[in-house]
Amino acid sequence: MNNGIGRYVCQLQRITLSFCKSHADSRGMRDFIENHLLDFTKANPGVVVYLKPRRHRKPRIMAQYLNGYTESVPLPNHRADEICKWVDLMKTRSGVKVVRLRKMWHTDNPSIQGLWHPFLNKDTSLNIKTFPDKEHYKFEQNEKSATDSLLEKMKTVKLSSEID
């Protein structure tokens, strides 16, 4: 989570490109190796790249990350630009396994209230006002506070004691 504070550390440790030298499924992988792999290795010197020719096997990319996670993606009949996108995706990933995040609660009647914000029940005439506006700075007190009611009780007690 703190990767990028200070200097960025690429989480991809090594990448292995498996391909067949003669099979048609590996045409895109061979094209990627011939035209784009050198650019990738120059741009990412911290990533170790292995080429693994395998006879009569479908091409695939195996990525190993610093946290030990290994990911394998089969890429038969993919073009070189698609393989570039896959390699870039693996380079930018954190190496944490992708999991589905689920909510721990469920309701049959979801809320239809919407989001609350501070201007939800305000008068729309405030949209064209220029602030500061003295009219809107007034405090409106609808009920008596506890202090006011205690002061009134004290006054009635003093009046009643003066009458006696």
N, C-alpha and C positions, 0 to 999 in steps of 0.2 A: 504493500500500500504506500510505502514511502519512497518507492523508486522514482527518481526524478528530482528529489530534494538533494541538492548538491550536484552530483553527476549521474547521468543515466547509465545503468548497467543492463546490457542486453541479456535477457534470461535464456536465450537459445544458446546452448553449449555446443552441440554438433548436429549436423544434418547429413543424412545419408541418402543419396539418390541411386536407386536401384533401377536398372533398365536392361533391355536386351539389345545387342548390337545389330540384330537382323530382323527382329519381329516388327510387324507393322504397328502394333499397339504402342511401341516405344518411339515412334517417329517424332512426336512433339517433345519428348524428354531429350532425345538426341539433339534436336534443334535448340532446345534451351541450353544444353551443355555447351554446344558449339558457339552460340551467339551471346548468351546472357550470363553465364556462370562466372566468367572472369570479372565482369562488372560487379556482380554480387560479392565476390570474394574481396575485391578492392574496397568496396564500400563498408564491408563488415569484417575487419581483420580479427575480431574476437570470436568468430564462429568457425569451427572446424568443419570442412566440407569433405565428405567421402564419396567417391564414385564407386559403385558396386555393379559391374556388369554380370548379369545372370542369364544363362541361356534359357530361352523359351519361357520367360516369366513376364508377368505384366509389370509395368513400371509403377514405382511407388516412392513416396518420400517418407523417411523416418526422421523425426525430430526428437532430440533429447535435451531437456531443460536442466537448469541448475538445481532445481528442487528434486530431481530424479524422475520426473514424469516423462514418459515416452509416448509419442503420438505417431501413428502411421496412417498415411492417406494413400489409397490406391488411385492412380491416375491413368487408366488406359484410355487411349484415343483422345487425349487432351492436347490442345495446341500449346505452343511455347509461351504465349502471353497469358494463358490460363495458369500454366505452371508457375510463371513469375508471380501471379497474384497469390497462389498457394504458398509459395516460399516467403513472400512478404508477410502474409498472415501469420505464418509460423514464427517469423522473426519478431513480429510485434506483440505476440502473445506473452502472457506472464508465466505460462507453464502450469497454471492451476487448472485442474480438470473442470470442464464445463458441466455444471449441474443445473437442473431446473429448480428455480426458487419457487417454493409454494408458501401460501399463507397458511398459518396454523389454525385459522378459524374459518367458518363457513356460515353464511346466512341465506335463508330462502327469500328474505325480504330486504334487499339492499336499500340503503338510504337514497332518497331522491332529493335531498335538501341542497346538495351542491356545496361548493366551497364557501367558507366564510371569509370576508375581508372587512377592513375597518369602515368602508364606505357602503356597506350593504344596505342599511336602512336609513341612510341620510337623504336629505332633500336634494333633488337634482338641480336646484337653483345654485347649489354650491359649485357646480362645474364652471360657472362663468363669473364667480366672485373673484376679486383681487384681495389677497391676504397680505398683511394682517387686517382683519375686519372686526371692529369693536362690537358689532352686533352679535357675532358668533363667539366672542370670548366671555360673554356673560354666563355665570353659573346658574343653572335652573335647579331650584330645590323644590321638589314636589312634596316631600314629607318632612315633618319636623325631625331634627336629629335628636339623639338621646340627650345631648348636652342642653339643647333648647328646652326639652320637656322637663329636665331636672331643674333648670333655672326657673321655669314657670311654677313648679311645685314649691320651690323655696320661697318665691314671692308670695304665693298663697298662704304658706305656713307663716311667714313674717307678718302678713296682713292679719291673719287670724289671731296671732299672738298679740299684736298691737291692739286689736279690738277688745280682747279679753282684758 
